[in-house]
Amino acid sequence: MAKRQSCVWVVLLVASGAVLPAGAQVWKDKRIAEWSVEEARQVLTESPWAKSVTPAPAGSGGLGKQPVSVGRGGIGVGPVGIGLPGLGGLGGRGRIQRGPSDSGSSDAGEIPNLTLRWASAMPVISAELIARELDAPSVDESHFAIAVYGMPGRLIHGDPKVVAAELKRHAAIQREGKKDIKPSSVEVLMHEQGPVILYLFSRSNEIARDDKRIGFDAEIGRLKIAQDFLPDEMVYQGKLEL
């Protein structure tokens, strides 16, 4: 049974006496069944399982041997396109040189603010149900999953499966003193609100609570994402939830 289905009962049954770890955020001191919609949204946007991140330019070598072309339509990667309209490339001292955008607005060339969400963690799945995010991705129990939200739809061109195959090559979970975990697969889910990029990692790779940090690194076109998560904070009912 998918993990999402089992979590429906966690949300609906008030009999659950689980208490989240204490902290400054109000939802941590409540049972999941008592979370308000606003508190659930906080879990989904800024919590031990969800982080806001602004990507950095990855540089010209960020996509391996795939040919890269830059133009008004975005950044092309081989047969697919993943990029930023209006971004010309790297200027002096790492700055981005912005060219004219399709819409004529300087905002069209801005690097997007993204949200990384540990989509396989039970508190996140429960919060998605409370917040009525009915199109949130389902993840089977054999995988960890990190979802990337906030990428404008205009930045991803071509067949989502081809794009996903390229993204898979440039992502990993990093652990101190341990081998990197590469994704077993990547899915590009085209939703009405914009694409969601879902990175799936096999749970056969152990992540322990005593790991000081786990870092998620990925490249999407010429954007590089690097974000740390702290396992010791990603705990529910004394159990690491990933």
SULWO-V460247 format. One record per helix or strand of 2 or more residues. SS is the DSSP state (H for helix, E for strand). FROM is the first residue (numbers start at 0). TO is the last residue. If there is no record, write none. Layout:
BEGIN
ss & from & to
SS & FROM & TO
SS & FROM & TO
END
This chain:
BEGIN
ss & from & to
H & 2 & 11
H & 25 & 28
H & 31 & 33
H & 36 & 44
E & 49 & 53
E & 55 & 56
E & 67 & 70
E & 73 & 76
E & 79 & 81
E & 86 & 89
H & 91 & 93
E & 95 & 97
H & 105 & 108
E & 112 & 117
H & 121 & 129
E & 142 & 148
H & 152 & 154
E & 155 & 156
H & 159 & 167
E & 170 & 174
E & 184 & 190
E & 193 & 201
E & 213 & 219
E & 222 & 228
H & 230 & 232
E & 234 & 235
E & 238 & 239
END
